[in-house]
Amino acid sequence: MTARTDDVAVTPGDVAAPTRTAGLTALTALAPLTWGTTYLVTTELLPPDRPLLSGAIRALPAGLVVLAFTRTLPRGDWWWRAALLGTLNIGAFFALLFVAAYRLPGGVAATLGAVQPLVIAGIAVVLLNERPTRWRLGWGVAGVAGVGLMVLRGHLGFDPVGVVAGLSGTAAMATGVVLTKRWGRPVGLLTFTGWQLTAGGLFLAPIALVVKGAPPPLDVSALAGYAWLGVAGTMVAYALWFQGVGRLPVAPTSFLPLLSPAMATALGWLVLDESLTPAQLAGFTLALVSIAAAQLTPRALGRARRAVR
């Protein structure tokens, strides 16, 4: 006999299932944690004022290396599906994030990105027929508040174009996450990741050349920064992310990107000697609690309390 929870089917004999899910969630969480290093690497190592170039360098070489290694190209409908997913998850997301970052204070742009769990919940209703619970909607709002407390500082400017770009970038990646869940993947994880990285890089590269021209000369620090972002921050991180999106429930997984601004805030404090106000510490804690709570359900929490007693 099988009992169903809010997200997954669990058989009485499968006592290892929660452990496996927790392990997979932890691996998936490494992706947004790694993305959270982008701000530090960009400000300390990379050429200034080149975010689109950075996005293209992160995605395209990594994607081409993976394709050369796997030697597997899409077939049939997967040509346009891989192109669409790569554009949504990487290309358009990076480009729109660039527009938002240049037209809005960084804190405002990060807070707009934090609404992703709520956006995914709405898209999942249409494409996956998954209705969000009040529990996760409430923690989604709490997560946005937590990120806002972490990163919103001083005078705030709300440029309409920047706001639209920030929300559109969040919606692009949210749609990519839901479509990845709906379509699954027809090939191995590494090949699937390579398809999307290549598609996203091909989308970004011509835009970067048109907007800023040829790339400047790169010193050792810049090469080291791009190597970190390309290998750890893109190739490895997106492989872990796509694996988690494909195997975990979409609602709790959508909260994990909140770890990215949390990591950026922690690194700013640890490495750049940035001070943290009590409000920022409260926001940091609230964001982490929201992520943890979204991985559970009230029913699961009730069972955990009874087990402790």
Phi and psi in degrees as a GROMACS rama.xvg file:
@    title "Ramachandran Plot"
@    xaxis  label "Phi"
@    yaxis  label "Psi"
@TYPE xy
-117.111  129.531  THR-2
-101.251  141.148  ALA-3
-110.41  130.772  ARG-4
-92.0018  -168.17  THR-5
-65.6877  -27.6439  ASP-6
-122.131  -37.4405  ASP-7
-136.583  154.725  VAL-8
-84.6593  133.266  ALA-9
-129.515  123.985  VAL-10
-89.4554  149.455  THR-11
-57.1729  -33.1767  PRO-12
-82.5225  -11.2721  GLY-13
-90.805  67.3702  ASP-14
-72.038  -16.8681  VAL-15
-84.0137  -10.2655  ALA-16
-58.1484  -47.1977  ALA-17
-60.6096  -35.6749  PRO-18
-66.3446  -42.7296  THR-19
-63.9149  -41.3989  ARG-20
-63.7408  -41.7359  THR-21
-63.7113  -40.2697  ALA-22
-64.8951  -42.5225  GLY-23
-66.6565  -38.0823  LEU-24
-62.8083  -41.2014  THR-25
-63.5592  -42.167  ALA-26
-63.6392  -42.4779  LEU-27
-64.2291  -35.4865  THR-28
-65.2567  -21.912  ALA-29
-62.2493  -27.7764  LEU-30
-64.1808  -58.249  ALA-31
-65.3488  -28.6661  PRO-32
-62.8562  -40.7918  LEU-33
-68.2553  -40.6853  THR-34
-60.0277  -28.4471  TRP-35
-67.3672  -13.9933  GLY-36
-82.1005  -7.55064  THR-37
-60.3601  -42.4237  THR-38
-61.2281  -46.5583  TYR-39
-63.0469  -47.5135  LEU-40
-63.513  -41.2621  VAL-41
-65.222  -46.0998  THR-42
-73.7931  -29.6233  THR-43
-98.0191  -23.9792  GLU-44
-123.694  -30.7277  LEU-45
-92.8984  160.459  LEU-46
-60.275  142.351  PRO-47
-72.0941  154.596  PRO-48
61.243  36.6897  ASP-49
-135.363  49.1111  ARG-50
-66.5621  -37.8522  PRO-51
-67.6789  -40.4326  LEU-52
-60.2155  -43.0998  LEU-53
-60.8477  -41.3202  SER-54
-62.936  -43.7672  GLY-55
-64.9863  -42.519  ALA-56
-67.5734  -33.2968  ILE-57
-65.5883  -41.9874  ARG-58
-91.2407  -50.5066  ALA-59
-67.5209  -51.473  LEU-60
-59.2586  -41.6313  PRO-61
-61.7709  -43.3867  ALA-62
-63.3474  -42.097  GLY-63
-67.1872  -37.4393  LEU-64
-62.5577  -43.985  VAL-65
-64.1356  -43.2516  VAL-66
-62.3374  -40.2368  LEU-67
-64.6281  -33.2253  ALA-68
-77.0171  -44.1566  PHE-69
-83.7547  -28.0895  THR-70
53.992  41.7179  ARG-71
-131.424  121.112  THR-72
-104.734  159.29  LEU-73
-62.1559  159.178  PRO-74
-131.971  147.199  ARG-75
57.4276  -131.595  GLY-76
-62.6751  -18.4499  ASP-77
-74.1175  -10.973  TRP-78
-63.2035  -52.0035  TRP-79
-77.7603  -30.1717  TRP-80
-66.2926  -45.6233  ARG-81
-63.9437  -39.6947  ALA-82
-63.6079  -42.6409  ALA-83
-66.4238  -45.4779  LEU-84
-64.2337  -42.2163  LEU-85
-64.1239  -37.5421  GLY-86
-67.7302  -44.0698  THR-87
-69.4492  -49.8272  LEU-88
-74.3704  -27.0578  ASN-89
-127.798  -62.6463  ILE-90
-62.0729  -62.6797  GLY-91
-64.9013  -37.1533  ALA-92
-60.1803  -48.2823  PHE-93
-63.4428  -43.6547  PHE-94
-64.0404  -45.8202  ALA-95
-68.4103  -35.1424  LEU-96
-62.3726  -36.9862  LEU-97
-61.7249  -45.7503  PHE-98
-62.3955  -45.5323  VAL-99
-63.5614  -40.9957  ALA-100
-65.2981  -31.935  ALA-101
-85.8863  -19.6155  TYR-102
-108.069  -6.87138  ARG-103
-131.157  153.611  LEU-104
-58.2192  147.078  PRO-105
-55.7134  -36.9281  GLY-106
-64.5972  -39.4968  GLY-107
-65.1521  -43.9582  VAL-108
-61.4725  -42.268  ALA-109
-65.599  -38.0256  ALA-110
-67.341  -37.7129  THR-111
-61.3037  -39.765  LEU-112
-65.228  -27.296  GLY-113
-71.4032  -11.58  ALA-114
-79.6477  3.02113  VAL-115
-54.0432  -42.7721  GLN-116
-57.0371  -37.0894  PRO-117
-71.9232  -38.5209  LEU-118
-65.3917  -44.3566  VAL-119
-62.0408  -38.816  ILE-120
-59.3538  -41.6669  ALA-121
-68.2897  -42.8867  GLY-122
-67.5683  -36.4444  ILE-123
-64.3049  -29.8024  ALA-124
-61.9642  -40.8877  VAL-125
-78.3063  -46.3796  VAL-126
-92.5058  -29.431  LEU-127
-113.979  -5.88787  LEU-128
57.6951  34.5508  ASN-129
-102.981  118.901  GLU-130
-92.588  128.577  ARG-131
-71.3435  148.511  PRO-132
-84.6511  156.756  THR-133
-62.3858  -30.9021  ARG-134
-57.1492  -52.224  TRP-135
-75.4331  -32.0095  ARG-136
-63.2811  -41.0039  LEU-137
-63.5883  -42.9686  GLY-138
-71.7264  -25.9706  TRP-139
-63.6839  -44.3347  GLY-140
-63.7772  -40.8302  VAL-141
-63.0935  -37.6405  ALA-142
-63.8715  -42.0007  GLY-143
-60.7847  -43.2555  VAL-144
-62.5438  -40.4139  ALA-145
-63.6762  -45.1237  GLY-146
-64.4912  -39.933  VAL-147
-59.216  -43.8212  GLY-148
-63.9285  -33.4285  LEU-149
-69.0227  -41.6346  MET-150
-116.626  -14.1033  VAL-151
-81.9407  121.273  LEU-152
-139.691  147.805  ARG-153
59.1089  -150.391  GLY-154
-70.9144  132.399  HIS-155
-107.722  132.864  LEU-156
-113.145  132.72  GLY-157
-117.278  69.8739  PHE-158
-63.1812  124.738  ASP-159
-58.1757  -41.7142  PRO-160
-63.1497  -42.1503  VAL-161
-63.3942  -41.7024  GLY-162
-63.7897  -45.0317  VAL-163
-62.1876  -41.9843  VAL-164
-63.8019  -43.5916  ALA-165
-62.7046  -45.0364  GLY-166
-68.4446  -36.6289  LEU-167
-66.4481  -39.7375  SER-168
-62.4034  -43.3743  GLY-169
-62.3953  -42.617  THR-170
-65.6944  -35.4975  ALA-171
-62.1589  -50.6749  ALA-172
-67.2383  -37.4374  MET-173
-61.4986  -43.0371  ALA-174
-63.9581  -40.1099  THR-175
-61.5233  -40.356  GLY-176
-62.4321  -46.7817  VAL-177
-67.5112  -41.8897  VAL-178
-65.6667  -36.8278  LEU-179
-60.1666  -41.0575  THR-180
-66.5166  -40.413  LYS-181
-70.9701  -43.7933  ARG-182
-84.6962  -21.1041  TRP-183
68.3737  -162.17  GLY-184
-135.923  132.603  ARG-185
-87.0042  -4.0121  PRO-186
-135.02  179.99  VAL-187
-63.2637  162.559  GLY-188
-60.5975  -43.7917  LEU-189
-64.3226  -43.7245  LEU-190
-62.9314  -44.4961  THR-191
-60.6191  -40.8996  PHE-192
-65.1453  -42.4279  THR-193
-61.2676  -41.1921  GLY-194
-55.7453  -48.5705  TRP-195
-72.3014  -38.8375  GLN-196
-62.7326  -41.1457  LEU-197
-65.6606  -45.3548  THR-198
-61.6191  -44.7879  ALA-199
-64.9067  -40.3123  GLY-200
-66.0017  -40.4295  GLY-201
-65.8228  -29.3385  LEU-202
-70.5491  -40.2258  PHE-203
-80.812  -37.6612  LEU-204
-55.6912  -51.0989  ALA-205
-65.6206  -33.0534  PRO-206
-64.4659  -43.3788  ILE-207
-61.5039  -40.4352  ALA-208
-68.316  -39.7011  LEU-209
-68.6417  -42.3224  VAL-210
-73.4651  -43.6709  VAL-211
-121.37  -5.71416  LYS-212
81.1641  -165.682  GLY-213
-63.5196  148.807  ALA-214
-67.3961  149.554  PRO-215
-75.682  167.475  PRO-216
-60.1817  141.876  PRO-217
-108.928  128.906  LEU-218
-88.3392  -176.633  ASP-219
-63.0897  -39.5887  VAL-220
-62.6064  -43.9729  SER-221
-64.2815  -42.0282  ALA-222
-62.3625  -40.8792  LEU-223
-64.7515  -41.2928  ALA-224
-63.9275  -44.9097  GLY-225
-66.5115  -34.5557  TYR-226
-63.3832  -42.6093  ALA-227
-64.3032  -47.9221  TRP-228
-66.3762  -36.9579  LEU-229
-72.9235  -41.6686  GLY-230
-86.5766  -64.2154  VAL-231
-73.65  -46.0996  ALA-232
-78.9666  -11.8869  GLY-233
-127.169  -64.2655  THR-234
-60.8271  -53.3129  MET-235
-72.2533  -45.8984  VAL-236
-62.8207  -44.1203  ALA-237
-71.3046  -31.0387  TYR-238
-62.7875  -45.8036  ALA-239
-63.1491  -39.5275  LEU-240
-66.4769  -47.5422  TRP-241
-65.5128  -33.2479  PHE-242
-62.9093  -45.938  GLN-243
-65.8947  -42.5188  GLY-244
-60.9456  -36.6628  VAL-245
-74.9822  -25.8078  GLY-246
-113.403  -17.4788  ARG-247
-103.394  156.752  LEU-248
-59.1222  140.266  PRO-249
-69.7145  -33.8793  VAL-250
-64.1774  -54.5472  ALA-251
-67.7518  -32.3579  PRO-252
-63.3183  -32.1798  THR-253
-65.3146  -15.5497  SER-254
-83.6748  -20.0919  PHE-255
-61.2292  -33.5043  LEU-256
-59.6532  -15.0788  PRO-257
-63.615  -17.9918  LEU-258
-67.3169  -22.8315  LEU-259
-65.294  -53.9348  SER-260
-65.8645  -27.9938  PRO-261
-65.5027  -43.3362  ALA-262
-64.3632  -42.5067  MET-263
-60.4264  -40.7445  ALA-264
-65.501  -43.8332  THR-265
-63.3823  -41.9963  ALA-266
-67.9518  -36.0509  LEU-267
-60.7657  -37.2751  GLY-268
-73.9467  -44.0304  TRP-269
-76.2763  -42.1538  LEU-270
-100.502  -42.0195  VAL-271
-95.1967  2.55894  LEU-272
60.088  34.2901  ASP-273
-80.0235  139.019  GLU-274
-79.9778  152.267  SER-275
-117.295  125.085  LEU-276
-81.3117  163.236  THR-277
-55.7371  -36.9429  PRO-278
-64.6898  -40.386  ALA-279
-65.3752  -41.697  GLN-280
-62.3935  -39.4438  LEU-281
-64.4846  -41.855  ALA-282
-64.6855  -41.1132  GLY-283
-57.4692  -47.7396  PHE-284
-64.4636  -43.0128  THR-285
-63.3281  -40.6206  LEU-286
-62.7552  -44.6788  ALA-287
-65.6767  -40.5802  LEU-288
-63.4761  -39.9013  VAL-289
-61.5032  -43.4102  SER-290
-62.2011  -46.7823  ILE-291
-65.0046  -43.8664  ALA-292
-64.9004  -34.381  ALA-293
-68.9648  -19.3276  ALA-294
-78.3885  -10.5692  GLN-295
-117.081  177.617  LEU-296
-130.412  159.369  THR-297
-54.9742  -35.8941  PRO-298
-64.9159  -43.0326  ARG-299
-65.3711  -38.7661  ALA-300
-64.6063  -39.1229  LEU-301
-62.1709  -41.5768  GLY-302
-65.7983  -37.1983  ARG-303
-65.7621  -40.7649  ALA-304
-63.7259  -42.0368  ARG-305
-66.1202  -34.8936  ARG-306
-66.606  -37.1416  ALA-307
-66.5518  -37.8678  VAL-308
